[in-house]
Amino acid sequence: MRDNFRRVVKNRAIAYRKQGSEWRQFMPFEDVCGNGGLLTTVGDLLKWNQNLAGGKLHPAIFKLMAEPSTLNNGTRLAYGLGLFVEQYAGCRK
């Protein structure tokens, strides 16, 4: 997880600019956990996608991820636990 959004990370593809004698990240981020705070690699994302598409997740977990959430006031969201759940061209995506 990102704990210092301004830290320069070798080989990270992101905008930087030089301030004085230092290179600093030049993006409007903040230190967050969750959405936007996770740093990963293309290889790790590929493994995640292969496990998701290949059925390696426990069926109960996948069901929770693919089930649209409901707020306390009853409003239904097009978001499960980590996945957006929508229709496109007649297909659930």
Biopython code that builds the backbone (N, CA, C, O; Angstrom):
import numpy as np
from Bio.PDB.StructureBuilder import StructureBuilder

atoms = [
    (1, "MET", "N", (0.845, -1.169, 0.000)),
    (1, "MET", "CA", (0.000, 0.000, 0.000)),
    (1, "MET", "C", (0.888, 1.230, 0.000)),
    (1, "MET", "O", (1.982, 1.229, 0.566)),
    (2, "ARG", "N", (0.410, 2.252, -0.629)),
    (2, "ARG", "CA", (1.158, 3.500, -0.684)),
    (2, "ARG", "C", (1.050, 4.193, 0.673)),
    (2, "ARG", "O", (-0.052, 4.461, 1.149)),
    (3, "ASP", "N", (2.191, 4.481, 1.292)),
    (3, "ASP", "CA", (2.190, 5.194, 2.561)),
    (3, "ASP", "C", (2.860, 6.567, 2.452)),
    (3, "ASP", "O", (2.862, 7.350, 3.402)),
    (4, "ASN", "N", (3.421, 6.837, 1.287)),
    (4, "ASN", "CA", (4.020, 8.149, 1.027)),
    (4, "ASN", "C", (3.914, 8.395, -0.470)),
    (4, "ASN", "O", (4.761, 7.941, -1.239)),
    (5, "PHE", "N", (2.875, 9.113, -0.884)),
    (5, "PHE", "CA", (2.610, 9.255, -2.314)),
    (5, "PHE", "C", (3.685, 10.052, -3.039)),
    (5, "PHE", "O", (3.727, 10.033, -4.269)),
    (6, "ARG", "N", (4.528, 10.730, -2.336)),
    (6, "ARG", "CA", (5.588, 11.514, -2.987)),
    (6, "ARG", "C", (6.916, 10.759, -3.105)),
    (6, "ARG", "O", (7.862, 11.264, -3.710)),
    (7, "ARG", "N", (6.990, 9.555, -2.534)),
    (7, "ARG", "CA", (8.248, 8.803, -2.607)),
    (7, "ARG", "C", (8.518, 8.399, -4.060)),
    (7, "ARG", "O", (7.624, 7.919, -4.757)),
    (8, "VAL", "N", (9.729, 8.593, -4.493)),
    (8, "VAL", "CA", (10.142, 8.178, -5.830)),
    (8, "VAL", "C", (10.411, 6.678, -5.790)),
    (8, "VAL", "O", (11.216, 6.209, -4.985)),
    (9, "VAL", "N", (9.740, 5.930, -6.656)),
    (9, "VAL", "CA", (9.895, 4.486, -6.734)),
    (9, "VAL", "C", (10.534, 4.153, -8.073)),
    (9, "VAL", "O", (9.997, 4.485, -9.130)),
    (10, "LYS", "N", (11.678, 3.497, -8.018)),
    (10, "LYS", "CA", (12.406, 3.142, -9.231)),
    (10, "LYS", "C", (11.510, 2.384, -10.202)),
    (10, "LYS", "O", (10.818, 1.447, -9.805)),
    (11, "ASN", "N", (11.519, 2.776, -11.454)),
    (11, "ASN", "CA", (10.782, 2.154, -12.566)),
    (11, "ASN", "C", (9.272, 2.345, -12.498)),
    (11, "ASN", "O", (8.554, 1.725, -13.283)),
    (12, "ARG", "N", (8.760, 3.177, -11.591)),
    (12, "ARG", "CA", (7.319, 3.446, -11.560)),
    (12, "ARG", "C", (6.985, 4.423, -12.686)),
    (12, "ARG", "O", (7.643, 5.452, -12.840)),
    (13, "ALA", "N", (5.967, 4.094, -13.465)),
    (13, "ALA", "CA", (5.526, 4.971, -14.558)),
    (13, "ALA", "C", (4.521, 5.965, -13.992)),
    (13, "ALA", "O", (3.354, 5.635, -13.782)),
    (14, "ILE", "N", (4.981, 7.169, -13.753)),
    (14, "ILE", "CA", (4.125, 8.214, -13.206)),
    (14, "ILE", "C", (4.824, 9.554, -13.463)),
    (14, "ILE", "O", (6.014, 9.584, -13.778)),
    (15, "ALA", "N", (4.104, 10.632, -13.333)),
    (15, "ALA", "CA", (4.685, 11.947, -13.602)),
    (15, "ALA", "C", (5.568, 12.399, -12.440)),
    (15, "ALA", "O", (5.177, 12.301, -11.276)),
    (16, "TYR", "N", (6.750, 12.890, -12.765)),
    (16, "TYR", "CA", (7.670, 13.462, -11.793)),
    (16, "TYR", "C", (8.112, 14.829, -12.288)),
    (16, "TYR", "O", (8.040, 15.126, -13.480)),
    (17, "ARG", "N", (8.575, 15.661, -11.349)),
    (17, "ARG", "CA", (9.220, 16.912, -11.738)),
    (17, "ARG", "C", (10.328, 17.185, -10.728)),
    (17, "ARG", "O", (10.290, 16.734, -9.584)),
    (18, "LYS", "N", (11.301, 17.933, -11.193)),
    (18, "LYS", "CA", (12.438, 18.247, -10.345)),
    (18, "LYS", "C", (12.129, 19.504, -9.543)),
    (18, "LYS", "O", (11.723, 20.523, -10.102)),
    (19, "GLN", "N", (12.323, 19.425, -8.231)),
    (19, "GLN", "CA", (12.174, 20.571, -7.343)),
    (19, "GLN", "C", (13.510, 20.760, -6.649)),
    (19, "GLN", "O", (13.888, 19.982, -5.774)),
    (20, "GLY", "N", (14.227, 21.814, -7.056)),
    (20, "GLY", "CA", (15.582, 21.997, -6.539)),
    (20, "GLY", "C", (16.457, 20.871, -7.028)),
    (20, "GLY", "O", (16.587, 20.661, -8.234)),
    (21, "SER", "N", (17.063, 20.141, -6.101)),
    (21, "SER", "CA", (17.936, 19.031, -6.488)),
    (21, "SER", "C", (17.242, 17.677, -6.385)),
    (21, "SER", "O", (17.871, 16.644, -6.614)),
    (22, "GLU", "N", (15.938, 17.667, -6.040)),
    (22, "GLU", "CA", (15.209, 16.412, -5.848)),
    (22, "GLU", "C", (14.152, 16.211, -6.917)),
    (22, "GLU", "O", (13.554, 17.164, -7.416)),
    (23, "TRP", "N", (13.934, 14.936, -7.260)),
    (23, "TRP", "CA", (12.796, 14.569, -8.096)),
    (23, "TRP", "C", (11.634, 14.250, -7.187)),
    (23, "TRP", "O", (11.800, 13.519, -6.211)),
    (24, "ARG", "N", (10.448, 14.785, -7.485)),
    (24, "ARG", "CA", (9.256, 14.542, -6.680)),
    (24, "ARG", "C", (8.123, 14.132, -7.597)),
    (24, "ARG", "O", (8.037, 14.573, -8.743)),
    (25, "GLN", "N", (7.258, 13.284, -7.076)),
    (25, "GLN", "CA", (6.092, 12.873, -7.839)),
    (25, "GLN", "C", (5.205, 14.092, -8.084)),
    (25, "GLN", "O", (4.990, 14.909, -7.189)),
    (26, "PHE", "N", (4.701, 14.197, -9.292)),
    (26, "PHE", "CA", (3.893, 15.352, -9.674)),
    (26, "PHE", "C", (2.499, 14.871, -10.064)),
    (26, "PHE", "O", (2.102, 14.963, -11.226)),
    (27, "MET", "N", (1.770, 14.362, -9.092)),
    (27, "MET", "CA", (0.421, 13.860, -9.319)),
    (27, "MET", "C", (-0.443, 14.278, -8.136)),
    (27, "MET", "O", (0.053, 14.348, -7.011)),
    (28, "PRO", "N", (-1.715, 14.554, -8.362)),
    (28, "PRO", "CA", (-2.591, 14.966, -7.267)),
    (28, "PRO", "C", (-3.136, 13.779, -6.477)),
    (28, "PRO", "O", (-4.347, 13.562, -6.433)),
    (29, "PHE", "N", (-2.244, 13.012, -5.854)),
    (29, "PHE", "CA", (-2.658, 11.863, -5.065)),
    (29, "PHE", "C", (-2.549, 12.192, -3.588)),
    (29, "PHE", "O", (-2.060, 13.256, -3.206)),
    (30, "GLU", "N", (-2.999, 11.293, -2.789)),
    (30, "GLU", "CA", (-2.850, 11.394, -1.346)),
    (30, "GLU", "C", (-2.521, 10.010, -0.830)),
    (30, "GLU", "O", (-2.632, 9.024, -1.559)),
    (31, "ASP", "N", (-2.120, 9.938, 0.413)),
    (31, "ASP", "CA", (-1.841, 8.633, 1.009)),
    (31, "ASP", "C", (-3.165, 7.973, 1.354)),
    (31, "ASP", "O", (-3.878, 8.434, 2.246)),
    (32, "VAL", "N", (-3.494, 6.903, 0.657)),
    (32, "VAL", "CA", (-4.768, 6.234, 0.866)),
    (32, "VAL", "C", (-4.566, 4.721, 0.912)),
    (32, "VAL", "O", (-3.596, 4.190, 0.372)),
    (33, "CYS", "N", (-5.482, 4.058, 1.554)),
    (33, "CYS", "CA", (-5.570, 2.604, 1.491)),
    (33, "CYS", "C", (-6.835, 2.293, 0.718)),
    (33, "CYS", "O", (-7.848, 2.975, 0.879)),
    (34, "GLY", "N", (-6.788, 1.282, -0.109)),
    (34, "GLY", "CA", (-7.959, 0.955, -0.917)),
    (34, "GLY", "C", (-7.828, 1.564, -2.298)),
    (34, "GLY", "O", (-6.741, 1.578, -2.876)),
    (35, "ASN", "N", (-8.917, 2.060, -2.820)),
    (35, "ASN", "CA", (-8.959, 2.597, -4.173)),
    (35, "ASN", "C", (-7.859, 3.624, -4.401)),
    (35, "ASN", "O", (-7.847, 4.683, -3.773)),
    (36, "GLY", "N", (-6.945, 3.309, -5.295)),
    (36, "GLY", "CA", (-5.877, 4.226, -5.634)),
    (36, "GLY", "C", (-4.643, 4.094, -4.771)),
    (36, "GLY", "O", (-3.610, 4.679, -5.099)),
    (37, "GLY", "N", (-4.705, 3.351, -3.682)),
    (37, "GLY", "CA", (-3.569, 3.239, -2.793)),
    (37, "GLY", "C", (-2.736, 1.995, -3.006)),
    (37, "GLY", "O", (-1.623, 1.902, -2.487)),
    (38, "LEU", "N", (-3.243, 1.048, -3.748)),
    (38, "LEU", "CA", (-2.535, -0.204, -3.968)),
    (38, "LEU", "C", (-1.576, -0.055, -5.140)),
    (38, "LEU", "O", (-1.968, 0.354, -6.233)),
    (39, "LEU", "N", (-0.336, -0.386, -4.902)),
    (39, "LEU", "CA", (0.664, -0.369, -5.965)),
    (39, "LEU", "C", (0.950, -1.811, -6.343)),
    (39, "LEU", "O", (1.146, -2.664, -5.479)),
    (40, "THR", "N", (0.971, -2.074, -7.640)),
    (40, "THR", "CA", (1.163, -3.446, -8.091)),
    (40, "THR", "C", (1.960, -3.434, -9.392)),
    (40, "THR", "O", (2.421, -2.384, -9.839)),
    (41, "THR", "N", (2.114, -4.580, -9.979)),
    (41, "THR", "CA", (2.832, -4.700, -11.245)),
    (41, "THR", "C", (1.893, -5.286, -12.302)),
    (41, "THR", "O", (0.840, -5.831, -11.974)),
    (42, "VAL", "N", (2.278, -5.169, -13.545)),
    (42, "VAL", "CA", (1.501, -5.766, -14.625)),
    (42, "VAL", "C", (1.438, -7.284, -14.434)),
    (42, "VAL", "O", (0.394, -7.897, -14.655)),
    (43, "GLY", "N", (2.552, -7.884, -14.026)),
    (43, "GLY", "CA", (2.587, -9.327, -13.803)),
    (43, "GLY", "C", (1.622, -9.769, -12.709)),
    (43, "GLY", "O", (0.942, -10.785, -12.852)),
    (44, "ASP", "N", (1.561, -9.007, -11.616)),
    (44, "ASP", "CA", (0.629, -9.347, -10.538)),
    (44, "ASP", "C", (-0.818, -9.175, -10.983)),
    (44, "ASP", "O", (-1.677, -9.984, -10.629)),
    (45, "LEU", "N", (-1.093, -8.124, -11.758)),
    (45, "LEU", "CA", (-2.455, -7.937, -12.268)),
    (45, "LEU", "C", (-2.842, -9.065, -13.215)),
    (45, "LEU", "O", (-3.992, -9.503, -13.223)),
    (46, "LEU", "N", (-1.892, -9.536, -14.008)),
    (46, "LEU", "CA", (-2.158, -10.663, -14.897)),
    (46, "LEU", "C", (-2.511, -11.914, -14.087)),
    (46, "LEU", "O", (-3.442, -12.637, -14.440)),
    (47, "LYS", "N", (-1.769, -12.173, -13.002)),
    (47, "LYS", "CA", (-2.083, -13.315, -12.140)),
    (47, "LYS", "C", (-3.485, -13.168, -11.546)),
    (47, "LYS", "O", (-4.254, -14.128, -11.506)),
    (48, "TRP", "N", (-3.807, -11.956, -11.086)),
    (48, "TRP", "CA", (-5.138, -11.714, -10.514)),
    (48, "TRP", "C", (-6.219, -12.011, -11.546)),
    (48, "TRP", "O", (-7.185, -12.715, -11.254)),
    (49, "ASN", "N", (-6.055, -11.469, -12.762)),
    (49, "ASN", "CA", (-7.053, -11.684, -13.810)),
    (49, "ASN", "C", (-7.165, -13.152, -14.184)),
    (49, "ASN", "O", (-8.271, -13.645, -14.408)),
    (50, "GLN", "N", (-6.046, -13.859, -14.256)),
    (50, "GLN", "CA", (-6.089, -15.286, -14.573)),
    (50, "GLN", "C", (-6.827, -16.072, -13.488)),
    (50, "GLN", "O", (-7.607, -16.974, -13.794)),
    (51, "ASN", "N", (-6.582, -15.732, -12.234)),
    (51, "ASN", "CA", (-7.283, -16.412, -11.137)),
    (51, "ASN", "C", (-8.765, -16.081, -11.144)),
    (51, "ASN", "O", (-9.598, -16.950, -10.888)),
    (52, "LEU", "N", (-9.098, -14.837, -11.435)),
    (52, "LEU", "CA", (-10.501, -14.426, -11.482)),
    (52, "LEU", "C", (-11.228, -15.116, -12.640)),
    (52, "LEU", "O", (-12.318, -15.657, -12.459)),
    (53, "ALA", "N", (-10.620, -15.093, -13.823)),
    (53, "ALA", "CA", (-11.247, -15.682, -15.011)),
    (53, "ALA", "C", (-11.205, -17.214, -14.976)),
    (53, "ALA", "O", (-12.070, -17.871, -15.557)),
    (54, "GLY", "N", (-10.216, -17.776, -14.306)),
    (54, "GLY", "CA", (-10.044, -19.224, -14.298)),
    (54, "GLY", "C", (-10.779, -19.942, -13.188)),
    (54, "GLY", "O", (-10.646, -21.157, -13.042)),
    (55, "GLY", "N", (-11.555, -19.209, -12.402)),
    (55, "GLY", "CA", (-12.337, -19.848, -11.356)),
    (55, "GLY", "C", (-11.537, -20.302, -10.155)),
    (55, "GLY", "O", (-11.979, -21.187, -9.421)),
    (56, "LYS", "N", (-10.362, -19.715, -9.935)),
    (56, "LYS", "CA", (-9.546, -20.133, -8.801)),
    (56, "LYS", "C", (-10.009, -19.513, -7.479)),
    (56, "LYS", "O", (-9.619, -19.966, -6.403)),
    (57, "LEU", "N", (-10.845, -18.471, -7.572)),
    (57, "LEU", "CA", (-11.410, -17.913, -6.346)),
    (57, "LEU", "C", (-12.508, -18.833, -5.837)),
    (57, "LEU", "O", (-13.199, -19.473, -6.630)),
    (58, "HIS", "N", (-12.673, -18.905, -4.539)),
    (58, "HIS", "CA", (-13.764, -19.693, -3.969)),
    (58, "HIS", "C", (-15.081, -19.151, -4.525)),
    (58, "HIS", "O", (-15.259, -17.934, -4.578)),
    (59, "PRO", "N", (-16.001, -20.009, -4.938)),
    (59, "PRO", "CA", (-17.260, -19.548, -5.531)),
    (59, "PRO", "C", (-18.016, -18.545, -4.664)),
    (59, "PRO", "O", (-18.649, -17.631, -5.192)),
    (60, "ALA", "N", (-17.960, -18.699, -3.350)),
    (60, "ALA", "CA", (-18.676, -17.767, -2.465)),
    (60, "ALA", "C", (-18.069, -16.369, -2.544)),
    (60, "ALA", "O", (-18.793, -15.376, -2.481)),
    (61, "ILE", "N", (-16.761, -16.284, -2.678)),
    (61, "ILE", "CA", (-16.107, -14.979, -2.795)),
    (61, "ILE", "C", (-16.468, -14.335, -4.119)),
    (61, "ILE", "O", (-16.809, -13.153, -4.172)),
    (62, "PHE", "N", (-16.394, -15.121, -5.198)),
    (62, "PHE", "CA", (-16.734, -14.566, -6.509)),
    (62, "PHE", "C", (-18.186, -14.094, -6.536)),
    (62, "PHE", "O", (-18.490, -13.064, -7.137)),
    (63, "LYS", "N", (-19.076, -14.833, -5.895)),
    (63, "LYS", "CA", (-20.489, -14.440, -5.851)),
    (63, "LYS", "C", (-20.647, -13.086, -5.166)),
    (63, "LYS", "O", (-21.393, -12.230, -5.642)),
    (64, "LEU", "N", (-19.952, -12.893, -4.055)),
    (64, "LEU", "CA", (-20.017, -11.604, -3.359)),
    (64, "LEU", "C", (-19.452, -10.471, -4.221)),
    (64, "LEU", "O", (-19.980, -9.358, -4.215)),
    (65, "MET", "N", (-18.396, -10.755, -4.948)),
    (65, "MET", "CA", (-17.786, -9.729, -5.804)),
    (65, "MET", "C", (-18.715, -9.337, -6.938)),
    (65, "MET", "O", (-18.732, -8.178, -7.353)),
    (66, "ALA", "N", (-19.489, -10.287, -7.443)),
    (66, "ALA", "CA", (-20.332, -10.052, -8.616)),
    (66, "ALA", "C", (-21.758, -9.643, -8.259)),
    (66, "ALA", "O", (-22.564, -9.390, -9.154)),
    (67, "GLU", "N", (-22.082, -9.573, -6.976)),
    (67, "GLU", "CA", (-23.427, -9.189, -6.546)),
    (67, "GLU", "C", (-23.465, -7.694, -6.262)),
    (67, "GLU", "O", (-22.707, -7.212, -5.422)),
    (68, "PRO", "N", (-24.343, -6.942, -6.954)),
    (68, "PRO", "CA", (-24.426, -5.503, -6.694)),
    (68, "PRO", "C", (-24.741, -5.229, -5.219)),
    (68, "PRO", "O", (-25.542, -5.930, -4.599)),
    (69, "SER", "N", (-24.099, -4.206, -4.681)),
    (69, "SER", "CA", (-24.299, -3.831, -3.282)),
    (69, "SER", "C", (-25.570, -3.016, -3.104)),
    (69, "SER", "O", (-26.094, -2.435, -4.055)),
    (70, "THR", "N", (-26.050, -2.984, -1.881)),
    (70, "THR", "CA", (-27.219, -2.183, -1.518)),
    (70, "THR", "C", (-26.848, -1.296, -0.336)),
    (70, "THR", "O", (-26.319, -1.776, 0.667)),
    (71, "LEU", "N", (-27.125, -0.010, -0.456)),
    (71, "LEU", "CA", (-26.874, 0.923, 0.638)),
    (71, "LEU", "C", (-27.922, 0.731, 1.735)),
    (71, "LEU", "O", (-28.943, 0.080, 1.513)),
    (72, "ASN", "N", (-27.672, 1.296, 2.912)),
    (72, "ASN", "CA", (-28.604, 1.182, 4.037)),
    (72, "ASN", "C", (-29.983, 1.738, 3.708)),
    (72, "ASN", "O", (-30.986, 1.285, 4.259)),
    (73, "ASN", "N", (-30.037, 2.733, 2.798)),
    (73, "ASN", "CA", (-31.343, 3.312, 2.448)),
    (73, "ASN", "C", (-32.042, 2.541, 1.330)),
    (73, "ASN", "O", (-33.087, 2.975, 0.845)),
    (74, "GLY", "N", (-31.485, 1.410, 0.916)),
    (74, "GLY", "CA", (-32.098, 0.581, -0.105)),
    (74, "GLY", "C", (-31.629, 0.848, -1.527)),
    (74, "GLY", "O", (-31.989, 0.106, -2.440)),
    (75, "THR", "N", (-30.840, 1.885, -1.732)),
    (75, "THR", "CA", (-30.328, 2.200, -3.067)),
    (75, "THR", "C", (-29.388, 1.096, -3.534)),
    (75, "THR", "O", (-28.450, 0.726, -2.828)),
    (76, "ARG", "N", (-29.648, 0.570, -4.739)),
    (76, "ARG", "CA", (-28.797, -0.473, -5.320)),
    (76, "ARG", "C", (-27.664, 0.189, -6.097)),
    (76, "ARG", "O", (-27.864, 1.184, -6.793)),
    (77, "LEU", "N", (-26.491, -0.376, -5.963)),
    (77, "LEU", "CA", (-25.322, 0.120, -6.669)),
    (77, "LEU", "C", (-24.921, -0.856, -7.769)),
    (77, "LEU", "O", (-25.248, -2.041, -7.703)),
    (78, "ALA", "N", (-24.222, -0.364, -8.768)),
    (78, "ALA", "CA", (-23.690, -1.235, -9.822)),
    (78, "ALA", "C", (-22.270, -1.659, -9.452)),
    (78, "ALA", "O", (-21.391, -1.743, -10.310)),
    (79, "TYR", "N", (-22.058, -1.925, -8.166)),
    (79, "TYR", "CA", (-20.732, -2.287, -7.672)),
    (79, "TYR", "C", (-20.874, -3.361, -6.617)),
    (79, "TYR", "O", (-21.662, -3.228, -5.680)),
    (80, "GLY", "N", (-20.109, -4.425, -6.774)),
    (80, "GLY", "CA", (-20.086, -5.492, -5.776)),
    (80, "GLY", "C", (-18.901, -5.287, -4.851)),
    (80, "GLY", "O", (-18.558, -4.150, -4.527)),
    (81, "LEU", "N", (-18.282, -6.356, -4.427)),
    (81, "LEU", "CA", (-17.080, -6.249, -3.597)),
    (81, "LEU", "C", (-15.847, -6.305, -4.490)),
    (81, "LEU", "O", (-15.170, -7.330, -4.569)),
    (82, "GLY", "N", (-15.567, -5.200, -5.156)),
    (82, "GLY", "CA", (-14.384, -5.116, -5.999)),
    (82, "GLY", "C", (-14.657, -5.117, -7.490)),
    (82, "GLY", "O", (-13.732, -4.910, -8.276)),
    (83, "LEU", "N", (-15.886, -5.341, -7.903)),
    (83, "LEU", "CA", (-16.209, -5.370, -9.333)),
    (83, "LEU", "C", (-17.434, -4.511, -9.615)),
    (83, "LEU", "O", (-18.379, -4.484, -8.827)),
    (84, "PHE", "N", (-17.410, -3.816, -10.737)),
    (84, "PHE", "CA", (-18.623, -3.162, -11.217)),
    (84, "PHE", "C", (-19.462, -4.218, -11.906)),
    (84, "PHE", "O", (-18.927, -5.055, -12.634)),
    (85, "VAL", "N", (-20.756, -4.193, -11.690)),
    (85, "VAL", "CA", (-21.668, -5.187, -12.255)),
    (85, "VAL", "C", (-22.680, -4.418, -13.101)),
    (85, "VAL", "O", (-23.581, -3.765, -12.574)),
    (86, "GLU", "N", (-22.517, -4.507, -14.416)),
    (86, "GLU", "CA", (-23.358, -3.736, -15.331)),
    (86, "GLU", "C", (-23.778, -4.576, -16.514)),
    (86, "GLU", "O", (-23.286, -5.687, -16.713)),
    (87, "GLN", "N", (-24.691, -4.036, -17.295)),
    (87, "GLN", "CA", (-25.127, -4.659, -18.534)),
    (87, "GLN", "C", (-24.534, -3.880, -19.712)),
    (87, "GLN", "O", (-24.480, -2.651, -19.691)),
    (88, "TYR", "N", (-24.093, -4.610, -20.736)),
    (88, "TYR", "CA", (-23.613, -3.984, -21.966)),
    (88, "TYR", "C", (-24.026, -4.870, -23.123)),
    (88, "TYR", "O", (-23.703, -6.057, -23.159)),
    (89, "ALA", "N", (-24.736, -4.289, -24.057)),
    (89, "ALA", "CA", (-25.188, -5.012, -25.243)),
    (89, "ALA", "C", (-25.925, -6.303, -24.856)),
    (89, "ALA", "O", (-25.773, -7.338, -25.504)),
    (90, "GLY", "N", (-26.719, -6.217, -23.793)),
    (90, "GLY", "CA", (-27.504, -7.368, -23.366)),
    (90, "GLY", "C", (-26.739, -8.401, -22.539)),
    (90, "GLY", "O", (-27.302, -9.424, -22.149)),
    (91, "CYS", "N", (-25.476, -8.141, -22.275)),
    (91, "CYS", "CA", (-24.661, -9.088, -21.500)),
    (91, "CYS", "C", (-24.245, -8.458, -20.175)),
    (91, "CYS", "O", (-23.959, -7.264, -20.089)),
    (92, "ARG", "N", (-24.220, -9.285, -19.167)),
    (92, "ARG", "CA", (-23.720, -8.811, -17.877)),
    (92, "ARG", "C", (-22.203, -8.760, -17.940)),
    (92, "ARG", "O", (-21.549, -9.721, -18.345)),
    (93, "LYS", "N", (-21.659, -7.631, -17.535)),
    (93, "LYS", "CA", (-20.194, -7.511, -17.550)),
    (93, "LYS", "C", (-19.679, -7.125, -16.207)),
    (93, "LYS", "O", (-18.470, -6.978, -16.028)),
]
sb = StructureBuilder()
sb.init_structure("model")
sb.init_model(0)
sb.init_chain("A")
sb.init_seg("    ")
for serial, (resi, resn, name, xyz) in enumerate(atoms, 1):
    if name == "N":
        sb.init_residue(resn, " ", resi, " ")
    sb.init_atom(name, np.array(xyz, "f"), 0.0, 1.0, " ", f" {name:<3s}", serial, name[0])
structure = sb.get_structure()
